[in-house]
Amino acid sequence: MNVLGTIFGTLLSSIGLMFIILYTNLFTMGYSFLDFVKFISKRFECLLFLFGIIIILLSFERSLKNVLLLRRSSKFWRR
């Protein structure tokens, strides 16, 4: 699940970031930064970036928890 979660999260975040970059053309049409943030926060394509980052962090958290458990159960950890 860790590798699949990382790959799926990377895919979602790259798609979302691509749309955020494409929507920066709204600045040339006279949008202010606050209008831009309001616009991309309502678009589902841009929310994929946040979902992807959350999935990546969750997949890393699970593997990090396993690494810490392995370190703690190691014979070198005990004194």
Secondary structure, DSSP 8 states (H G I E B T S, - for coil): -HHHHHHHHHHHHHHHHHHHHHGGGGGGGT--HHHHHHHHHH-HHHHHHHHHHHHHHHHHHHHHHHHHHHHHTSTTT--
